[in-house]
Amino acid sequence: MPNEKDEHVNYQKSFFDQHVDVFKQDIPADVEERSAEIVRSILRNPQSERLLDVGTGIGAFIRHYVSHGLPQENIVGCDLSSAMLAEAKRRFPAVDFWEGDVLNFPDDRGKFDIVVFNACFGNIFEPFAVIERVSNLLNPGGRIVISHPCHSCIPQLLDLEPKLVLRLLPSKEQLVEWCTALNLRLSVYRNEKDLYLAILERDVADRAVS
């Protein structure tokens, strides 16, 4: 019998499989500008960094990564929805994609300098467990990014799709608590009307615990 978490994951997969065409629509210019601002804030050495894009969807942020100098070959996109990933693969053939729950992301895919959760973190059933999992995928000096370029829409989605979006994005206090537990550092926290950006960093000298 599926448990509550499995039911949530299956609902997410089904929802996004059925709504791919919605995500193909043009993105408003102001959202695109904030998306580019987020990407500029998280890339440091794009030619050499390796990035895991969680909840990649059809690759809305991949275009921004690439336009800011990150090679497609340095990107791994992760998503629950096979239909979303099929469209992402069509758009970005050189990107490596993996289908599944990031909690089950395989160790043999290697380590990352950046793990990004853009416009998806409020959908996650077990947020701390997910942050703990991806913290063990970080290289020394690596960072976890939680972001949203349309932050003001989350309360509306909580009302309209409560089975899809489970919670607001984490407060500064919550992030500090997670960082303390996982030996990370909160280096950026912006909680604005239309832009949310949090960056959790692993110390350069620190290595993840296997």
C-alpha positions in Angstrom: 0.0 0.0 0.0 1.4 3.5 -0.9 2.0 5.7 2.1 1.2 9.4 2.3 4.6 10.4 0.8 4.2 8.0 -2.1 0.7 9.3 -2.8 2.0 12.9 -2.8 4.9 12.0 -5.2 2.4 10.2 -7.5 0.1 13.2 -7.5 2.9 15.5 -8.4 4.0 13.3 -11.2 0.5 12.9 -12.6 -0.2 16.7 -12.3 2.9 17.8 -14.2 2.6 15.0 -16.8 -0.9 16.4 -17.6 0.1 20.1 -17.6 3.2 20.2 -19.8 1.5 22.6 -22.3 0.8 25.1 -19.6 4.6 25.4 -18.9 5.3 25.9 -22.6 3.6 29.2 -22.5 5.6 32.4 -22.7 7.0 33.6 -19.3 6.3 37.2 -18.4 9.2 39.5 -18.9 9.4 40.6 -15.3 9.6 37.0 -14.1 12.3 36.3 -16.7 14.3 39.3 -15.4 14.1 38.0 -11.8 15.1 34.5 -13.0 18.2 35.9 -14.7 19.0 37.8 -11.5 18.8 34.6 -9.4 21.1 32.8 -11.8 23.6 35.6 -11.8 23.6 35.4 -8.0 24.4 31.7 -7.9 27.0 31.1 -10.6 30.6 31.9 -9.7 32.8 30.0 -12.1 30.2 28.8 -14.7 32.7 27.2 -17.1 33.9 24.8 -14.4 30.9 24.4 -12.1 28.6 21.4 -12.1 24.9 22.0 -11.3 21.9 19.8 -10.3 18.6 21.4 -11.2 15.9 19.8 -9.1 12.3 20.1 -10.4 13.8 21.1 -13.7 10.4 20.8 -15.5 10.8 21.7 -19.2 14.1 23.4 -18.4 12.9 27.0 -17.8 16.1 27.8 -15.8 18.4 25.8 -17.9 18.2 28.4 -20.6 19.4 31.0 -18.0 22.2 28.8 -16.8 23.5 28.3 -20.4 23.1 32.0 -21.3 25.3 32.9 -18.3 28.1 30.6 -19.4 27.3 27.2 -17.8 27.8 24.4 -20.4 24.8 22.1 -21.0 27.2 19.2 -20.3 27.7 20.5 -16.7 24.0 20.3 -15.9 21.9 17.5 -14.6 18.2 18.0 -14.5 16.0 16.1 -12.1 12.2 15.8 -12.2 9.4 13.4 -11.3 7.5 14.0 -14.5 8.5 12.0 -17.6 6.4 14.3 -19.8 8.2 17.4 -18.5 11.6 15.7 -19.0 10.8 14.7 -22.6 10.2 18.3 -23.5 13.4 19.4 -21.6 15.4 16.8 -23.5 14.0 18.1 -26.8 15.1 21.6 -25.9 18.5 20.8 -24.3 19.9 17.6 -25.8 23.3 17.9 -24.2 21.9 18.1 -20.7 21.9 14.9 -18.6 18.4 14.2 -17.2 17.3 11.9 -14.4 13.7 11.0 -13.6 12.7 10.4 -10.0 12.4 11.8 -6.5 15.6 13.6 -5.5 15.6 11.7 -2.2 16.6 8.7 -4.4 19.1 10.5 -6.5 22.0 8.1 -7.2 25.4 8.7 -5.7 27.1 7.4 -8.9 26.0 10.6 -10.7 28.8 12.4 -8.9 29.1 15.5 -6.8 27.9 19.0 -7.6 29.0 22.6 -6.9 25.4 23.9 -7.0 22.0 22.2 -6.3 19.0 24.4 -7.3 15.4 24.1 -6.2 13.6 26.8 -8.2 9.9 27.3 -7.9 9.4 23.8 -6.5 10.5 23.7 -2.9 7.1 24.3 -1.5 5.9 21.1 -3.2 8.4 18.9 -1.4 6.9 16.5 1.1 9.9 16.2 3.4 11.9 19.4 3.0 14.6 18.8 5.7 15.2 15.2 4.4 15.7 16.5 0.9 18.1 19.2 2.0 20.0 16.6 4.0 20.2 14.3 1.0 21.5 17.0 -1.4 23.9 18.4 1.1 25.7 15.0 0.8 26.0 15.6 -3.0 27.9 18.8 -2.6 31.6 19.4 -3.3 33.5 21.3 -0.6 32.4 25.0 -1.1 29.2 23.8 -2.8 25.8 25.5 -2.3 22.1 24.7 -2.2 19.8 27.3 -3.7 16.1 27.7 -2.9 14.5 30.3 -5.1 11.3 31.6 -6.7 11.0 34.4 -9.2 7.3 34.8 -8.6 7.2 34.5 -4.8 3.9 36.3 -4.4 2.0 33.6 -6.2 2.7 30.9 -3.6 -0.1 31.8 -1.2 -2.6 31.7 -4.1 -1.3 28.3 -5.1 -1.6 27.1 -1.5 -5.3 27.9 -1.8 -5.9 26.7 -5.3 -3.8 23.5 -5.3 -3.2 22.5 -1.7 -2.3 18.9 -2.7 0.4 20.3 -5.0 1.9 23.2 -3.0 2.2 22.1 0.6 3.8 25.1 2.3 5.4 28.5 2.0 9.1 28.8 1.4 11.2 28.4 4.6 11.8 31.3 6.9 15.3 32.5 7.8 15.0 30.9 11.2 14.1 27.6 9.7 17.0 27.7 7.2 19.5 28.6 10.0 18.2 25.6 12.0 18.8 23.3 9.0 22.2 24.8 8.4 23.2 24.2 12.0 22.1 20.6 11.8 23.9 19.9 8.5 27.1 22.0 9.0 26.1 24.5 6.4 26.0 28.3 6.3 23.2 30.6 5.2 25.1 33.1 3.0 22.1 34.7 1.2 18.5 35.3 2.3 16.2 37.5 0.3 12.5 37.2 1.1 10.8 39.9 -1.1 7.3 40.3 -2.6 8.2 38.7 -5.9 11.7 37.2 -5.3 12.8 34.6 -2.9 16.5 33.5 -2.8 18.3 31.5 -0.1 21.8 30.1 -0.5 23.1 27.4 1.9 26.8 26.8 1.6 29.2 24.0 2.6 32.5 25.2 3.9 35.4 24.8 1.4 37.3 22.7 3.9 34.3 20.5 4.8 33.4 17.3 3.1 29.9 15.7 3.0 29.3 12.6 5.1 28.6 9.6 3.1 
